[in-house]
Amino acid sequence: MSGTSLDGVDAVLLAIDGERYQILGTQTTPFTAALRQDLLTLHEAGHNELERSALIANTLSNTYAQAVRHLLENCGIKNSGIKAIGCHGQTIRHRPEFGFTIQIGNPSLLAELTGITVVADFRSRDIAAGGQGAPLVPAFHHAAFGHAGLDRILINIGGIANLTYLPAEGPVIGFDSGPGNMLMDAWIERQLGRHYDENGMWAASGEVIQPLLQELLAESFFALAPPKSTGRDLFNLSWLLPRLRTEYKAEDVQRTLLELTAQTIAAAIRDYCPKADEIYLCGGGAHNLALLKRLQQLLQPVKIGLSDELGISVNWVEAAAFAWLAQQTLKQCPGNLPDVTGAKGPRILGAIYAC
């Protein structure tokens, strides 16, 4: 899995036995600075972008293959012992309103480099069926974390934040609530040259700029009812910068962006999750202690825990989800939840590049 945070590749070795899921090993392979910058440039139209995207997809495939090799070496397992690689690819456009989404990564090359069957392009079929193509992870949340006697909420905070409502009875609900780490990461990199705000310490040093917060909250996406999804196409520096004033302190902007993430997550839960016995966080944003503290304030009295308590670490839930989705594809079983994505019905997702 490589997501909207553009920090690198997360790989897990997932053993699936019926409804039991066990992570046997993990591997993180960071993006080089050059690859990260190349990927950022592809999020906007530019010169020769078709050729550039194809070349960058090949570089991504080599990075994915490197992650797989290191993971298997560390686990002492040969590639012949692996059923398939579930590869999400790197999103460079997500425009379900126009009927398409693009994740690059050349799965054919990845299959050649690893000698392992690859399952990729998970989102397109759901979009073809009238869905958002996202979020897809709630289906895995339901399989791995659902509880017959409890109403649970999973909040995944990556570049974008999405939530999954797992009621003890009734359909699963899931959707993107808005920016997760994306705007905070972009702002601190612009101001301080850091890729992320460790523990939210810089944000914690500032104060919320209320006029700015209200202007950001006026974005029409937040008022949309689910199913809905979003990404870097909307929430980026080009969206933020025109709203800033010269008198705003940089750390106050960061604190306001943290508040935006926290308030939009909390509002989504209040509006669409009738009750919650338990709330769990996963994704990179779960390490942001300032964000965790603010969410706890907004969502009290329900205590917020981490997905580690449910058996899968916050760092690896999303990668595990795409391993599970790959298995669904191989079994010819649906991987989407129509109530979540808005698709016309259950669909078998993904394309298989067999070895």
HULINZI-V961007 format. One record per pair of residues at least 12 apart in sequence whose C-alpha atoms are under 7 Angstrom apart, sorted by the first residue. I is the first residue (numbers start at 1). J is the second residue. If there is no record, write none. Layout:
I,J
I,J
This chain:
1,87
1,88
1,89
1,318
1,319
2,89
2,90
3,90
4,159
5,158
5,159
5,182
6,36
7,30
7,31
8,28
8,29
8,30
8,31
9,28
9,29
9,30
9,64
10,27
10,28
10,29
10,319
11,26
11,27
11,28
11,67
11,68
11,319
12,25
12,26
12,27
12,316
12,319
12,320
13,25
13,26
14,320
14,323
25,71
25,75
26,71
27,67
27,71
28,67
29,67
42,92
43,92
43,93
43,233
57,104
57,105
57,106
58,105
58,106
60,105
61,105
61,106
61,109
61,110
65,110
65,113
65,114
79,115
79,116
82,116
84,116
84,117
84,118
84,119
85,116
85,117
85,118
85,119
85,323
86,118
86,119
86,120
86,322
86,323
86,326
87,118
87,119
87,120
87,322
88,120
88,121
88,122
88,322
89,103
89,104
89,105
90,103
90,104
90,105
91,103
91,104
93,233
94,231
94,233
96,127
96,132
99,127
99,128
100,124
100,127
101,124
103,121
107,120
107,353
108,353
111,353
111,355
115,355
116,355
117,353
117,354
117,355
118,352
118,353
118,354
119,326
119,350
119,351
119,352
119,353
120,350
120,351
120,352
121,350
121,351
122,349
122,350
123,349
125,349
126,343
126,347
129,343
129,344
130,342
130,343
130,344
131,341
131,342
131,343
132,228
132,229
132,341
132,342
133,341
134,229
134,341
135,174
135,175
135,176
135,229
135,341
136,336
137,318
137,321
138,164
138,174
139,335
139,336
139,337
140,321
140,324
142,166
145,310
146,166
147,168
148,168
149,168
150,167
150,168
150,277
151,166
151,167
151,168
151,275
151,276
151,277
151,278
152,165
152,166
152,167
152,276
152,277
152,278
152,279
153,165
153,166
153,276
153,278
153,279
153,280
154,279
154,280
154,281
155,280
155,281
155,282
156,281
156,282
156,283
157,180
157,181
157,282
157,283
157,284
157,285
157,286
158,180
158,181
158,283
158,284
158,285
159,179
159,180
159,181
159,182
160,178
160,179
160,180
160,181
160,182
160,231
161,176
161,177
161,178
161,179
161,180
162,175
162,176
162,177
163,175
163,176
165,273
172,339
173,339
173,340
174,340
175,226
175,227
175,228
175,229
175,340
176,228
176,229
176,230
177,264
177,265
177,268
178,222
178,230
178,264
179,235
179,261
180,261
181,285
183,235
183,236
183,257
184,254
184,257
184,258
185,197
186,237
187,254
198,288
199,287
199,288
199,289
199,290
200,288
200,289
200,290
200,291
201,290
202,251
203,251
203,254
203,255
203,258
204,255
204,290
205,251
206,251
206,252
206,255
207,252
207,255
208,252
208,255
208,256
209,252
209,253
209,256
213,256
213,260
227,340
227,341
227,342
258,291
262,291
262,294
262,295
266,298
266,299
277,302
278,302
278,303
278,304
279,303
279,304
279,305
280,304
280,305
280,306
280,307
281,305
281,306
281,307
281,314
282,306
282,307
282,314
282,315
282,317
283,314
283,315
284,315
286,314
329,348
329,349
329,350
332,348
333,348
334,346
334,347
334,348
334,349
335,347
335,348
335,349
